[in-house]
Amino acid sequence: MLDCLKKITWKKTGIFTAGVLFGTAGLKVLSSSDAKKFYTNCTAAILRGKDCLMKVASSVQENAEDIYADAKIINEEREAAAEFEDAYDEENEEVTEEETTETEEA
């Protein structure tokens, strides 16, 4: 039973030690000047992409505002035309009723 515990303990200790060494080496690599240059270049590329994306987004927003304004104008024109048609139809109904009344009286 002691052999089993010794194997488990040494195995866990070895894994822990390897993790510490790997982490330390990883920190050294990640904090090197070459890595910092890489991070800087990546960040610059992301900022350029952001600027490009913002230009496209503002262009799309401007176009959407134009489309919205045009759509409002079209709807106002349709409502005016519908009101005109309704008024015309009511006027024709009144004229038709008057003609019908006049022909019935005659």
C-alpha positions in Angstrom: 0.0 0.0 0.0 2.9 2.3 0.7 4.3 1.6 -2.7 1.0 2.7 -4.2 1.0 6.0 -2.2 4.7 6.6 -3.2 3.9 6.2 -6.9 0.9 8.5 -6.7 2.8 11.1 -4.7 5.8 11.1 -7.0 3.6 11.2 -10.0 1.6 14.2 -8.7 4.8 15.9 -7.6 6.4 15.4 -11.1 3.3 16.8 -12.8 3.2 19.8 -10.5 6.9 20.5 -11.1 6.5 20.1 -14.9 3.6 22.6 -14.7 5.6 25.1 -12.8 8.6 24.8 -15.2 6.3 25.1 -18.2 4.5 28.1 -16.7 7.8 29.9 -15.9 9.1 29.2 -19.4 5.8 30.3 -20.9 5.9 33.6 -19.0 9.5 34.2 -20.2 8.4 33.6 -23.8 5.3 35.7 -23.5 7.1 38.6 -22.0 10.0 38.6 -24.5 10.5 41.6 -26.8 9.6 39.5 -29.9 6.3 38.6 -28.3 5.6 42.2 -27.4 6.2 43.3 -31.0 3.8 40.6 -32.1 1.2 41.8 -29.6 1.7 45.4 -30.7 1.3 44.5 -34.4 -1.9 42.5 -33.6 -3.3 45.3 -31.6 -2.6 47.8 -34.4 -4.3 45.5 -36.9 -7.3 45.2 -34.7 -7.5 49.0 -34.4 -7.2 49.4 -38.2 -10.0 46.9 -38.6 -12.1 48.8 -36.0 -11.7 52.0 -38.0 -12.7 50.4 -41.2 -15.7 48.7 -39.6 -16.8 52.0 -38.0 -16.6 53.8 -41.5 -18.7 51.0 -43.0 -21.2 51.2 -40.1 -21.6 54.9 -40.4 -22.1 54.6 -44.1 -24.8 52.0 -43.6 -26.4 54.2 -41.0 -26.5 57.2 -43.3 -28.0 55.1 -46.1 -30.6 53.7 -43.6 -31.6 57.2 -42.6 -32.0 58.2 -46.2 -34.2 55.2 -46.9 -36.2 55.8 -43.8 -36.8 59.5 -44.8 -37.8 58.4 -48.4 -40.2 55.8 -47.0 -41.9 58.4 -44.8 -42.4 60.6 -47.8 -43.9 57.8 -49.8 -46.3 56.9 -47.0 -47.3 60.5 -46.6 -48.0 60.7 -50.3 -50.0 57.5 -50.2 -52.1 58.8 -47.3 -52.8 62.1 -49.1 -53.8 60.2 -52.2 -56.1 57.9 -50.2 -57.7 60.9 -48.5 -58.2 62.5 -51.9 -59.8 59.3 -53.3 -62.1 59.1 -50.2 -63.1 62.7 -50.7 -63.7 62.1 -54.4 -65.7 58.9 -53.7 -67.9 60.7 -51.1 -68.5 63.6 -53.5 -69.5 61.2 -56.3 -71.9 59.4 -53.9 -73.5 62.7 -53.0 -73.9 63.6 -56.7 -75.3 60.2 -57.5 -77.8 60.4 -54.6 -78.9 63.8 -55.8 -79.4 62.5 -59.3 -81.3 59.5 -58.1 -83.5 61.8 -56.0 -84.1 64.1 -58.9 -85.0 61.3 -61.3 -87.4 59.8 -58.8 -89.1 63.1 -58.3 -89.5 63.6 -62.1 
